[in-house]
């Protein structure tokens, strides 16, 4: 038995996750701006929510924390530095800390850049990382509070160190637009072209209201292995090599 991940559409393009330990039936909620869709999914699955997990303080990832914490009598986790601005925070975390969801364990990665208090939850045994708005499918988050150097460290050092099979559960359905930029940066990247085809097929089925989206319309998760091939920001370590190849191509 392992970790069941329920993808819950919230707001206009957000992903909230209900993660369930299949051995114990215990569950945690990741990045919830709306309570009702989470409650409905938890009730349908008949699971016991024991923790509320936030990757960062932005309202579109945390607004429902107090309501969910009260309903389930559950602690709220986030980075320690977000005390006072992450709604409902009760348990501050640092890199290297661990939390459990039933028999499943996650370790904390500190990946500031999008915000100064951004973290990821890495479930190594389940090959899953919940990375909020730092790493997106084929892209990365805006630098609201951090620096390019911090984002490089987060993407190309810390998250890039995860195994290729690690599933990437990010905060938004931005994949199509991110891939358009990736194709502009690397027009000859065959992996990007292949992913564009896959995403176009999925998004062709998209519901008019994101709240009605089904798994058949969702492009998340990708994997760390995918991101190594398609994400221009995770591939930035290869920027010099790419520039050299382009220069050689243009010289002919």
C-alpha positions in Angstrom: 0.0 0.0 0.0 1.2 3.6 -0.6 0.2 7.2 -1.0 -3.0 8.0 -2.9 -3.0 11.5 -4.3 -6.3 13.2 -5.1 -6.1 16.2 -7.4 -8.8 18.7 -6.5 -9.4 21.7 -8.8 -9.8 25.0 -6.8 -10.2 28.6 -7.7 -9.5 29.3 -11.5 -6.5 27.0 -12.1 -5.2 25.9 -8.7 -4.4 22.4 -7.7 -5.2 21.4 -4.1 -4.2 17.9 -3.1 -5.8 15.4 -0.7 -3.1 12.8 0.1 -4.1 9.6 1.7 -2.1 6.9 3.4 -3.7 3.8 1.9 -2.6 1.7 4.9 -4.3 3.8 7.6 -6.9 5.9 5.9 -5.2 9.1 7.4 -5.1 12.1 5.1 -3.5 15.5 4.7 -4.6 18.5 2.7 -2.0 20.4 0.6 -2.5 24.0 -0.4 -6.2 24.7 0.0 -7.7 28.1 -0.9 -11.2 26.7 -0.8 -12.7 24.4 1.8 -15.8 23.0 0.2 -14.2 21.0 -2.6 -11.8 19.4 -0.1 -14.5 18.5 2.4 -16.6 16.9 -0.4 -13.6 14.8 -1.6 -12.6 13.7 1.9 -16.2 12.8 2.7 -16.6 10.8 -0.5 -13.4 8.8 0.3 -14.3 8.5 4.0 -10.8 9.4 5.1 -9.6 11.1 8.3 -7.8 14.4 7.7 -5.1 14.8 10.3 -2.9 17.6 8.9 -3.1 20.7 6.8 0.1 21.3 4.7 1.0 24.6 3.1 3.9 25.2 0.7 3.8 29.0 1.1 1.6 31.8 2.5 -0.1 33.1 -0.6 -3.9 33.2 -0.2 -4.6 31.0 -3.2 -2.7 28.2 -1.4 -3.7 28.8 2.2 -7.0 30.7 2.6 -9.0 27.7 3.7 -6.5 26.6 6.4 -8.4 28.0 9.4 -11.8 26.5 8.3 -10.3 23.1 7.5 -8.2 23.1 10.7 -11.3 23.8 12.8 -13.4 21.2 11.0 -10.9 18.4 11.3 -9.2 19.6 14.6 -5.9 19.4 12.6 -2.6 21.3 12.9 -1.4 23.6 10.1 2.1 23.2 8.8 4.3 25.6 6.8 7.7 27.2 7.0 8.7 28.7 10.3 9.4 32.1 8.8 5.8 32.4 7.7 4.5 32.7 11.2 2.1 35.7 11.2 1.3 35.6 7.5 0.4 31.9 6.8 -3.3 31.5 7.8 -3.7 29.2 10.8 -0.1 28.2 11.1 0.5 26.1 14.2 3.6 24.0 13.3 6.7 25.7 11.8 9.0 23.5 9.7 12.6 23.8 8.6 14.6 21.9 5.9 15.4 18.4 7.1 12.3 18.1 9.3 9.9 15.3 8.6 6.1 14.9 8.9 4.0 11.8 8.7 0.6 11.1 7.0 -0.4 7.8 8.5 2.6 5.5 7.7 3.9 7.7 4.9 6.7 10.1 5.7 7.7 13.4 4.0 10.9 15.3 4.4 11.0 19.1 4.0 13.0 20.9 1.4 13.4 24.7 1.9 13.1 26.2 -1.6 12.7 30.0 -1.3 12.5 32.1 -4.4 8.8 32.5 -5.3 8.4 33.5 -1.6 11.0 33.6 1.2 9.2 30.9 3.2 8.5 28.4 0.4 8.9 24.7 1.2 8.3 21.4 -0.6 7.1 18.1 0.9 9.0 15.1 -0.5 7.5 11.6 0.0 10.5 9.6 -1.1 8.9 6.2 -0.8 5.9 7.3 -2.8 8.0 9.1 -5.5 6.1 12.3 -5.0 7.0 16.0 -4.3 4.5 18.7 -3.6 6.3 21.9 -4.7 3.6 24.6 -4.7 4.6 27.5 -7.0 8.4 27.0 -7.2 8.5 24.3 -9.8 5.6 24.1 -12.4 5.2 21.6 -15.2 7.6 23.1 -17.8 8.1 26.3 -15.8 8.7 28.0 -12.5 7.0 30.6 -10.3 7.5 34.3 -10.3 10.2 35.8 -8.1 8.0 37.8 -5.7 10.4 37.7 -2.8 13.5 35.8 -3.9 16.3 36.1 -6.4 17.3 34.3 -9.6 20.2 32.7 -7.6 17.7 31.3 -5.1 15.5 29.9 -7.8 18.5 28.3 -9.4 19.3 26.6 -6.1 15.8 25.5 -5.6 15.3 24.1 -9.1 18.7 23.0 -10.4 20.3 21.8 -7.1 17.6 20.7 -4.6 14.7 19.6 -6.7 17.0 18.4 -9.5 18.6 16.0 -7.0 15.3 14.0 -6.7 15.1 10.8 -8.7 13.7 11.0 -12.2 10.7 8.9 -11.2 9.5 11.5 -8.7 6.1 12.8 -9.6 5.8 16.6 -9.5 2.6 17.9 -8.0 2.7 21.6 -8.5 0.3 24.4 -7.6 -1.4 25.5 -10.9 -2.5 24.2 -14.3 -0.1 26.4 -16.3 1.4 23.6 -18.5 0.2 24.7 -21.9 1.5 28.3 -21.6 4.8 27.1 -20.0 5.4 24.7 -22.9 4.8 27.6 -25.4 7.7 29.4 -23.8 9.8 26.3 -23.6 9.3 25.7 -27.4 10.4 29.3 -28.0 13.6 28.8 -26.0 14.4 25.4 -27.5 12.6 25.1 -30.8 14.4 21.9 -31.6 13.7 20.1 -28.3 11.8 16.9 -29.3 10.7 16.2 -25.7 9.0 19.6 -25.6 7.2 18.9 -28.9 6.0 15.5 -27.7 4.8 17.0 -24.4 2.9 19.8 -26.3 1.0 17.1 -28.2 0.1 15.3 -25.0 -1.0 18.4 -23.3 -3.1 19.6 -26.3 -4.9 16.3 -26.2 -5.7 16.6 -22.5 -6.7 20.2 -22.5 -9.0 19.8 -25.5 -11.3 18.1 -23.1 -11.2 20.9 -20.6 -14.3 21.9 -18.8 -15.5 25.5 -19.0 -15.4 25.7 -15.2 -12.1 24.5 -13.7 -14.0 23.2 -10.6 -15.6 20.6 -12.9 -12.2 19.4 -14.3 -11.6 15.6 -14.2 -8.3 13.7 -14.1 -8.5 13.2 -17.9 -8.1 17.0 -18.4 -5.2 17.5 -15.9 -1.6 17.8 -17.1 -0.2 17.3 -13.6 1.8 15.4 -12.4 4.8 15.3 -14.6 8.0 13.8 -13.3 11.4 15.2 -12.4 12.7 13.2 -15.4 10.2 15.0 -17.6 11.2 18.4 -16.2 14.9 17.7 -16.9 14.0 17.4 -20.6 11.3 20.0 -21.1 11.7 22.7 -18.4 13.9 25.6 -19.6 14.5 26.7 -16.0 15.7 23.3 -14.8 17.8 23.1 -18.0 19.4 26.5 -17.3 22.7 24.7 -16.3 22.9 23.8 -20.0 22.4 27.4 -21.2 25.9 27.9 -22.4 25.8 24.6 -24.3 22.5 25.6 -25.9 23.8 29.0 -26.9 26.9 27.4 -28.4 24.8 25.0 -30.5 22.6 27.9 -31.7 25.6 29.9 -32.7 27.0 26.9 -34.6 23.7 26.4 -36.4 23.4 30.1 -37.3 26.9 30.1 -38.8 26.0 27.7 -41.5 
